[in-house]
Amino acid sequence: MVADHRFEYVVLGSGIAGLTFALKVAETGPVAVITKKNRAESNTNYAQGGIACVTSTEDTFDLHVRDTLEAGAGLCREDVVRGIVEEGPARIKELIDLGMSFSERANSSTRELDLGKEGGHSKRRILHAKDITGREIEGALLTALALHPNVEMFENHAAIDLITRRKLGFTTDNRCVGVYVLDIKTGRVETFASRHVLLATGGCGKVYLYTTNPDIATGDGVAMAYRAGVPVANMEFIQFHPTCLFHPKAKSFLISEAVRGEGGVLRNGAGHAFMNGVHPLKSLAPRDIVARAIDAEIKRTGAECVYLDITHRSRDFLQNRFPAIFAKCLEFGIDMSVEPIPVVPGAHYQCGGVVTSPEGRTELPGLWAVGEVGCTGLHGANRLASNSLLEALVVAHRAALAVKNEPPVPRLKSLPPWESGSAQDADEMVVIYHNWREIRQLMWDYVGIVRTTKRLKRAASRLRSLTAEVQDYYWNYKMTCDLIELRNLVLVASLIVDSALSRHESRGLHFTLDFPETDTSAPPSDSILRPG
């Protein structure tokens, strides 16, 4: 059977990585952009802080590289860091040329950029559009793509599995040749054939009970790649953002690190600035240090949260610099100009992922991974704030150049349709929801900011049972988006736990009470998991 859809390129995800790649390759062939919800729903859209890039005469590439390496706790690949940092300004210029408008300093006659400062940065280098940077970037890219006749958007479509030659029975020249995709509205599984498939699916924040990520962040790309035989690395390094708004009705709302960059101070319930004795940078220390300090403070005092205090800045300044945050806090009865904001850490960013080259190339020909889903070596054991959008821009550009230089690959004449067999309609959706909640709770309790081997082994044991339950459900009931995400969540959770158990030290975002020191007896190494 001929595939339902045939494209030169299939892009899974509609954030900055996927849209940038799609725009750059569209001139050479038809592109399908597949997204689980609407085209603007992505981690990019929720990014408040901005893009880290050297644009000031007071800053240098060397300083940005140094800050990145220090945050990465010895696991960054310096050549990758330097390449991405030095290529950043050119990619930022392209974004501006598309219509992206970054905030400028007030009363500046030379239209000077208003550069922010965030944790771990030695200089102001964060380009931002107030506190809705991601939304503005998403809008600029979507506007440009809407004008291109070679790009087709498939909203409300959820990727299920990659199609490879090996899965089709071929014994040589394994390659990704397409993807099975669920049309969520019709319930029909469609076949997309493509010479190149790009994973731009973002991270896996929803594997944890508390997260700053949107509901779509279920680790789909990592899970699909791993099932297709592609190795993943450093999945134990899950970055917890220190400041997620703590309120019973506030779902996944992030209080940007830029608030601390503008002078916000973390205090406990008694008003004590507890970061002062933890790190020289105090409240602007790297995220792993701040998140652990908040976790320790909450456990020490028995409080539910800590507080971020920026009441020393004027109301006019806060409303202008942080309009979205200011409005959201007011919505919940918090006036950040006169009272501190209650905050707790939340799962925020996946520093590991599918192993790729600096161009986003995976070990499986025809499969590429860019953005949070991939692991280039930029972030190491802890991502420096606002380096993620920079990486997505640069690596998407490199991937686009690389695929255009690839030699032509013959297409398979046909791809088999999806086989649902005797699968029935799900009779009890409560099973899916219960397993989802259990995974997120056990990951929060056992695989959180501070870990122990005993808790990790408990998590591994329960995840093995949950995996069997989910697989049984998967093969016996018809496909739904909830089932796809649950299947991916349980696999990604298992990869995080296995990676954490394999690292017998504390480094960056992975802190374990059983091995509290960093191992300096040998050069640091990635924790790579290979399927099978």
C-alpha positions as CSV (number, residue, x, y, z in Angstrom):
1,M,0.0,0.0,0.0
2,V,1.2,3.5,-0.8
3,A,1.5,5.7,2.3
4,D,-1.3,8.1,3.1
5,H,1.1,11.0,2.9
6,R,4.5,11.4,1.2
7,F,6.8,14.3,2.0
8,E,10.5,15.0,1.6
9,Y,10.6,16.1,5.2
10,V,8.4,15.3,8.2
11,V,8.9,17.5,11.3
12,L,7.4,16.3,14.6
13,G,6.8,19.3,16.8
14,S,6.1,23.0,16.2
15,G,8.5,24.8,18.6
16,I,11.4,26.9,17.6
17,A,13.5,23.9,16.5
18,G,10.9,22.3,14.3
19,L,9.6,25.5,12.7
20,T,13.2,26.9,12.0
21,F,14.1,23.6,10.3
22,A,10.9,23.5,8.3
23,L,11.3,27.0,7.1
24,K,14.9,26.4,6.0
25,V,14.3,23.1,4.1
26,A,10.9,24.1,2.5
27,E,12.7,25.6,-0.5
28,T,14.0,22.1,-1.4
29,G,10.9,20.0,-1.0
30,P,7.5,19.5,0.6
31,V,7.4,19.6,4.5
32,A,4.8,18.2,6.9
33,V,4.8,19.7,10.4
34,I,3.0,17.4,12.8
35,T,1.8,18.7,16.2
36,K,-0.3,17.1,18.9
37,K,-2.4,20.2,19.5
38,N,-2.6,23.5,17.7
39,R,0.5,24.8,15.9
40,A,1.4,27.3,18.6
41,E,1.3,24.8,21.5
42,S,4.9,24.1,22.3
43,N,7.5,24.5,25.1
44,T,8.9,27.5,23.0
45,N,5.5,29.3,23.4
46,Y,5.9,29.2,27.2
47,A,9.5,30.3,27.3
48,Q,9.5,33.6,29.3
49,G,13.2,34.4,29.8
50,G,14.8,34.7,26.4
51,I,17.8,33.7,24.3
52,A,21.3,33.8,25.6
53,C,23.6,35.4,23.0
54,V,26.6,37.6,23.0
55,T,25.6,40.9,21.5
56,S,27.1,43.5,23.9
57,T,30.6,45.0,23.7
58,E,30.9,44.3,27.5
59,D,30.5,40.5,26.8
60,T,32.6,38.0,24.9
61,F,32.2,34.5,23.4
62,D,34.9,33.3,25.9
63,L,32.8,34.4,28.9
64,H,29.6,32.8,27.5
65,V,31.6,29.6,26.9
66,R,33.0,29.7,30.4
67,D,29.6,30.2,32.0
68,T,28.2,27.3,30.1
69,L,31.0,25.0,31.0
70,E,30.8,25.9,34.7
71,A,27.1,25.3,34.8
72,G,27.5,22.0,32.9
73,A,29.7,20.5,35.7
74,G,32.3,18.9,33.5
75,L,30.1,17.1,31.0
76,C,29.7,19.8,28.3
77,R,31.6,19.2,25.0
78,E,33.6,22.4,24.8
79,D,33.9,22.3,21.0
80,V,30.1,22.1,20.8
81,V,29.6,24.9,23.3
82,R,32.0,27.2,21.5
83,G,30.5,26.5,18.1
84,I,26.9,27.2,19.2
85,V,27.9,30.3,21.2
86,E,29.9,31.8,18.3
87,E,27.2,31.0,15.7
88,G,24.5,32.5,17.9
89,P,24.6,36.2,16.6
90,A,24.1,35.1,13.0
91,R,21.0,33.1,13.9
92,I,19.6,35.9,16.0
93,K,19.9,38.2,13.1
94,E,17.9,35.8,10.9
95,L,15.2,35.7,13.5
96,I,15.1,39.5,13.6
97,D,14.9,39.6,9.8
98,L,11.9,37.4,10.0
99,G,10.1,40.0,12.1
100,M,11.1,39.1,15.7
101,S,11.2,42.2,17.9
102,F,13.3,42.0,21.1
103,S,12.9,44.5,23.9
104,E,15.0,47.6,23.8
105,R,16.3,49.8,26.6
106,A,14.0,52.7,27.5
107,N,15.3,56.2,26.5
108,S,18.0,54.7,24.2
109,S,18.7,56.8,21.2
110,T,20.6,54.0,19.5
111,R,17.9,51.3,19.9
112,E,20.1,49.3,22.3
113,L,18.8,45.9,23.2
114,D,17.6,45.5,26.8
115,L,19.7,42.5,27.9
116,G,18.6,40.5,30.9
117,K,20.7,38.5,33.3
118,E,19.9,35.1,34.7
119,G,21.4,32.5,37.0
120,G,24.9,31.4,36.2
121,H,25.6,34.2,33.7
122,S,28.5,36.6,34.4
123,K,27.1,39.3,32.0
124,R,23.8,40.6,30.8
125,R,23.2,38.6,27.6
126,I,19.6,37.5,27.5
127,L,17.6,38.9,24.6
128,H,13.9,39.0,25.5
129,A,10.6,40.3,24.5
130,K,9.5,41.4,27.9
131,D,8.5,38.1,29.6
132,I,6.7,36.5,26.6
133,T,9.8,35.8,24.4
134,G,8.8,32.3,23.4
135,R,5.3,33.5,22.3
136,E,6.8,36.2,20.1
137,I,9.4,33.8,18.5
138,E,6.6,31.3,17.8
139,G,4.5,34.0,16.2
140,A,7.3,35.2,13.9
141,L,8.1,31.7,12.7
142,L,4.5,30.7,12.2
143,T,3.8,33.9,10.2
144,A,6.8,33.1,7.9
145,L,5.8,29.5,7.4
146,A,2.2,30.4,6.6
147,L,3.5,32.2,3.5
148,H,5.3,29.1,2.2
149,P,3.5,26.9,-0.2
150,N,5.7,23.9,0.5
151,V,4.7,23.6,4.2
152,E,1.6,21.7,5.4
153,M,0.6,21.8,9.0
154,F,-1.1,18.8,10.6
155,E,-2.6,19.9,13.9
156,N,-4.2,17.5,16.4
157,H,-2.0,14.7,15.1
158,A,0.1,12.5,17.5
159,A,3.1,10.5,16.3
160,I,3.0,6.9,17.5
161,D,6.1,5.2,16.2
162,L,8.9,5.7,13.7
163,I,9.0,3.4,10.6
164,T,12.4,1.9,9.9
165,R,13.6,-0.5,7.2
166,R,14.5,-3.0,10.0
167,K,11.0,-3.0,11.3
168,L,9.8,-3.7,7.8
169,G,12.0,-6.8,7.6
170,F,15.0,-5.5,5.8
171,T,18.4,-6.7,7.1
172,T,20.7,-4.1,5.6
173,D,20.8,-0.4,5.3
174,N,18.6,0.4,8.2
175,R,17.0,3.8,7.9
176,C,14.0,5.8,9.1
177,V,11.5,6.0,6.3
178,G,8.5,7.5,7.9
179,V,6.2,7.6,10.9
180,Y,2.8,6.3,12.0
181,V,0.6,9.2,13.2
182,L,-2.8,9.2,15.0
183,D,-5.4,11.8,13.7
184,I,-6.7,12.6,17.1
185,K,-10.1,13.9,15.8
186,T,-10.9,10.9,13.6
187,G,-9.1,8.2,15.6
188,R,-7.5,7.0,12.3
189,V,-3.8,6.1,12.2
190,E,-2.1,7.5,9.1
191,T,1.2,6.7,7.5
192,F,3.6,9.4,6.6
193,A,6.5,8.4,4.3
194,S,9.5,10.7,4.3
195,R,13.2,10.7,3.4
196,H,14.0,12.7,6.5
197,V,12.2,12.8,9.9
198,L,13.1,15.5,12.4
199,L,12.3,15.0,16.1
200,A,11.5,18.4,17.6
201,T,9.2,17.1,20.2
202,G,10.6,18.9,23.3
203,G,11.1,17.4,26.7
204,C,9.4,15.2,29.3
205,G,8.4,17.5,32.1
206,K,4.9,15.8,32.5
207,V,6.7,12.7,33.8
208,Y,6.8,14.7,37.1
209,L,4.0,15.7,39.3
210,Y,5.0,19.4,39.4
211,T,6.4,20.9,36.2
212,T,6.6,24.2,34.4
213,N,5.9,22.4,31.1
214,P,2.7,22.3,29.1
215,D,0.7,19.0,28.9
216,I,2.3,18.0,25.6
217,A,5.7,17.5,27.1
218,T,5.5,13.7,27.5
219,G,8.9,12.7,26.1
220,D,7.5,11.4,22.8
221,G,10.6,11.9,20.7
222,V,13.0,10.2,23.2
223,A,10.6,7.2,23.5
224,M,10.1,6.8,19.8
225,A,13.8,7.1,19.0
226,Y,14.7,4.6,21.7
227,R,12.1,2.1,20.5
228,A,13.6,2.5,17.0
229,G,17.1,1.5,18.3
230,V,18.7,4.9,18.8
231,P,20.7,5.5,22.0
232,V,19.9,8.2,24.6
233,A,22.3,9.9,27.0
234,N,22.3,11.7,30.3
235,M,18.6,11.3,31.1
236,E,19.3,11.6,34.8
237,F,19.9,15.3,34.4
238,I,16.4,16.7,34.7
239,Q,16.6,20.4,35.5
240,F,14.1,21.6,38.1
241,H,13.3,25.3,37.7
242,P,13.6,26.8,41.2
243,T,10.6,29.1,40.9
244,C,7.2,27.7,39.8
245,L,4.3,29.7,41.2
246,F,2.8,27.9,44.2
247,H,-1.0,28.3,44.2
248,P,-3.7,25.6,44.2
249,K,-5.2,27.0,41.0
250,A,-2.0,27.9,39.2
251,K,-1.1,25.0,36.8
252,S,2.5,24.8,35.6
253,F,3.1,28.6,35.7
254,L,6.7,29.6,35.7
255,I,8.2,32.6,37.5
256,S,11.0,33.5,35.1
257,E,14.6,33.5,36.3
258,A,14.7,37.0,34.9
259,V,12.8,38.1,38.0
260,R,15.9,37.2,40.1
261,G,18.1,38.7,37.4
262,E,16.4,42.0,38.1
263,G,17.0,41.8,41.8
264,G,14.5,39.3,43.1
265,V,15.6,37.6,46.4
266,L,14.6,34.2,47.7
267,R,13.4,34.2,51.3
268,N,11.8,31.7,53.6
269,G,8.6,32.2,55.6
270,A,10.5,34.2,58.2
271,G,11.9,36.6,55.6
272,H,15.4,35.3,55.8
273,A,17.4,35.4,52.5
274,F,18.6,31.8,52.8
275,M,20.7,31.8,49.6
276,N,23.2,34.2,51.0
277,G,25.1,31.5,52.7
278,V,24.7,28.9,50.0
279,H,26.5,30.4,47.0
280,P,28.5,33.5,46.1
281,L,25.8,34.4,43.5
282,K,23.1,34.1,46.1
283,S,19.7,34.0,44.5
284,L,21.3,34.1,41.1
285,A,23.3,30.9,41.6
286,P,22.9,28.1,38.9
287,R,19.5,26.4,38.9
288,D,20.6,23.1,40.3
289,I,22.1,24.8,43.4
290,V,19.1,27.0,43.9
291,A,16.6,24.2,43.5
292,R,18.4,22.0,46.0
293,A,18.6,24.9,48.5
294,I,14.9,25.5,48.2
295,D,14.2,21.8,48.6
296,A,16.4,21.7,51.7
297,E,14.7,24.9,53.1
298,I,11.2,23.5,52.6
299,K,12.2,20.2,54.3
300,R,14.0,22.0,57.1
301,T,11.2,24.3,58.0
302,G,8.2,22.1,57.0
303,A,6.8,24.9,54.9
304,E,5.0,24.3,51.6
305,C,7.0,26.8,49.7
306,V,9.5,29.7,49.8
307,Y,9.1,33.2,48.5
308,L,10.6,35.4,45.8
309,D,10.7,39.0,46.9
310,I,11.1,41.8,44.3
311,T,9.1,44.4,46.2
312,H,12.0,46.8,46.2
313,R,11.4,47.5,42.5
314,S,8.6,49.9,41.5
315,R,5.2,48.8,40.3
316,D,5.7,50.5,37.0
317,F,9.0,48.7,36.4
318,L,7.5,45.3,37.2
319,Q,4.4,45.8,35.0
320,N,6.5,46.9,32.1
321,R,9.3,44.3,32.4
322,F,7.1,41.3,33.5
323,P,3.6,42.1,32.2
324,A,2.5,38.4,31.9
325,I,3.9,37.4,35.2
326,F,2.5,40.5,36.9
327,A,-1.0,39.8,35.5
328,K,-1.0,36.1,36.3
329,C,0.0,36.8,39.9
330,L,-2.7,39.4,40.2
331,E,-5.2,36.8,38.8
332,F,-4.4,34.7,41.9
333,G,-4.5,37.6,44.3
334,I,-0.7,38.2,44.5
335,D,0.6,41.7,43.9
336,M,4.3,41.2,43.4
337,S,5.0,44.9,43.9
338,V,4.0,44.7,47.5
339,E,4.2,41.1,48.5
340,P,6.6,38.2,47.7
341,I,5.6,35.5,45.3
342,P,5.2,31.9,46.8
343,V,7.3,29.5,44.7
344,V,8.4,25.9,44.6
345,P,10.7,24.0,42.2
346,G,9.2,22.2,39.3
347,A,10.5,19.9,36.6
348,H,11.6,22.2,33.8
349,Y,14.1,20.9,31.3
350,Q,15.5,17.6,30.0
351,C,19.3,18.1,29.6
352,G,19.9,14.7,28.1
353,G,18.1,13.1,25.2
354,V,18.6,11.4,21.9
355,V,22.3,11.2,21.1
356,T,23.1,13.5,18.1
357,S,26.0,15.1,16.4
358,P,26.2,18.9,16.6
359,E,24.1,19.0,13.4
360,G,21.3,17.0,15.0
361,R,22.1,13.8,13.2
362,T,21.3,10.5,15.0
363,E,22.8,7.1,14.6
364,L,19.7,6.1,12.5
365,P,20.1,7.5,9.0
366,G,17.1,9.6,8.0
367,L,16.4,10.5,11.6
368,W,17.3,13.9,13.1
369,A,16.7,15.4,16.6
370,V,16.9,19.1,17.4
371,G,16.1,21.1,20.6
372,E,15.3,19.7,24.0
373,V,14.7,16.1,22.6
374,G,18.4,15.9,21.5
375,C,21.7,15.6,23.3
376,T,24.4,17.5,21.5
377,G,26.8,17.9,24.5
378,L,25.9,21.6,25.0
379,H,24.2,21.4,28.3
380,G,26.3,18.7,30.1
381,A,25.0,18.0,33.6
382,N,23.1,21.3,34.0
383,R,21.8,23.7,31.3
384,L,22.8,27.3,31.6
385,A,19.7,29.5,31.6
386,S,18.4,30.5,28.2
387,N,20.9,28.4,26.3
388,S,18.1,26.1,25.0
389,L,16.5,28.5,22.5
390,L,20.0,29.3,21.3
391,E,20.8,25.7,20.7
392,A,17.5,25.1,18.9
393,L,18.1,27.9,16.5
394,V,21.7,26.9,15.7
395,V,21.3,23.2,15.5
396,A,18.1,23.5,13.4
397,H,20.0,25.7,10.9
398,R,22.9,23.1,10.8
399,A,20.5,20.2,10.4
400,A,18.8,22.0,7.5
401,L,22.2,22.5,5.8
402,A,23.2,18.9,6.4
403,V,20.0,17.3,5.0
404,K,20.2,19.4,1.9
405,N,23.7,18.1,1.3
406,E,22.7,14.5,1.8
407,P,22.9,12.3,-1.3
408,P,19.5,11.3,-2.7
409,V,17.9,8.2,-1.1
410,P,15.6,5.9,-3.1
411,R,12.1,5.8,-1.7
412,L,10.4,2.5,-0.8
413,K,7.5,1.9,-3.2
414,S,5.1,1.3,-0.4
415,L,4.7,1.3,3.4
416,P,2.4,-1.0,5.3
417,P,-0.7,0.5,6.9
418,W,-1.1,0.5,10.7
419,E,-2.4,-2.8,12.0
420,S,-4.8,-2.4,14.9
421,G,-5.7,-6.1,14.8
422,S,-8.5,-7.0,17.2
423,A,-8.0,-4.0,19.4
424,Q,-11.2,-2.8,21.1
425,D,-12.4,0.6,22.2
426,A,-11.0,1.4,25.7
427,D,-13.7,0.4,28.2
428,E,-12.1,2.0,31.3
429,M,-10.1,5.2,30.7
430,V,-9.6,5.4,34.5
431,V,-6.8,2.8,34.0
432,I,-4.8,5.2,31.9
433,Y,-5.4,8.2,34.1
434,H,-4.5,6.2,37.3
435,N,-1.2,4.9,35.8
436,W,-0.4,8.4,34.5
437,R,-0.9,9.9,38.1
438,E,1.1,7.0,39.6
439,I,4.1,7.5,37.3
440,R,4.2,11.3,38.0
441,Q,3.8,10.8,41.8
442,L,6.5,8.1,42.1
443,M,8.9,10.2,39.9
444,W,8.4,13.2,42.2
445,D,8.8,11.2,45.4
446,Y,11.6,8.9,44.4
447,V,13.5,10.5,41.5
448,G,13.3,14.2,42.4
449,I,15.8,16.9,43.2
450,V,17.6,14.8,45.9
451,R,17.8,11.0,45.3
452,T,18.9,7.8,47.1
453,T,19.7,4.4,45.6
454,K,17.0,2.8,47.7
455,R,14.3,5.2,46.3
456,L,15.6,4.8,42.8
457,K,15.4,1.0,43.0
458,R,11.8,1.3,44.4
459,A,10.9,3.5,41.4
460,A,12.6,1.0,39.0
461,S,10.6,-1.9,40.5
462,R,7.3,-0.2,40.2
463,L,8.0,1.1,36.7
464,R,8.7,-2.5,35.5
465,S,5.2,-3.4,36.7
466,L,3.6,-0.3,35.2
467,T,5.4,-1.0,31.9
468,A,3.8,-4.5,31.7
469,E,0.4,-3.0,32.5
470,V,0.7,-0.3,29.9
471,Q,2.0,-2.7,27.2
472,D,-1.0,-5.0,27.9
473,Y,-3.4,-2.1,27.5
474,Y,-1.6,-0.8,24.4
475,W,-2.0,-4.1,22.5
476,N,-5.6,-4.7,23.5
477,Y,-7.3,-1.3,23.0
478,K,-7.6,1.1,20.1
479,M,-5.1,4.0,19.9
480,T,-5.8,7.3,21.7
481,C,-3.5,10.2,22.3
482,D,-3.7,9.5,26.1
483,L,-2.5,6.0,25.5
484,I,0.3,7.1,23.3
485,E,1.5,9.6,25.9
486,L,1.2,7.1,28.7
487,R,3.3,4.5,26.8
488,N,6.0,7.2,26.2
489,L,5.9,8.4,29.8
490,V,6.5,5.0,31.3
491,L,9.5,4.4,29.0
492,V,11.0,7.8,29.6
493,A,10.6,7.5,33.3
494,S,12.4,4.2,33.2
495,L,15.2,5.7,31.2
496,I,15.6,8.5,33.8
497,V,15.8,6.0,36.6
498,D,18.2,3.7,34.8
499,S,20.5,6.6,34.0
500,A,20.3,7.8,37.6
501,L,21.2,4.4,39.0
502,S,24.2,4.1,36.7
503,R,25.8,7.3,38.0
504,H,27.6,6.7,41.2
505,E,28.4,10.3,42.0
506,S,26.6,13.6,42.4
507,R,27.1,15.9,39.4
508,G,25.1,18.9,38.2
509,L,21.4,18.1,38.4
510,H,21.9,14.6,39.7
511,F,22.4,14.7,43.4
512,T,22.3,11.5,45.5
513,L,22.8,11.1,49.2
514,D,24.5,7.8,48.7
515,F,27.2,9.4,46.5
516,P,27.2,13.1,47.6
517,E,30.6,13.9,46.1
518,T,31.6,14.4,42.5
519,D,33.9,11.6,41.2
520,T,37.2,13.2,40.3
521,S,39.2,10.0,40.0
522,A,38.4,9.7,36.2
523,P,37.3,12.0,33.4
524,P,33.6,12.5,33.6
525,S,31.5,10.5,31.1
526,D,28.0,10.5,29.7
527,S,25.5,7.9,30.8
528,I,24.5,6.3,27.5
529,L,21.6,3.8,27.3
530,R,21.4,1.6,24.2
531,P,18.2,-0.3,23.3
532,G,18.4,-4.0,23.5
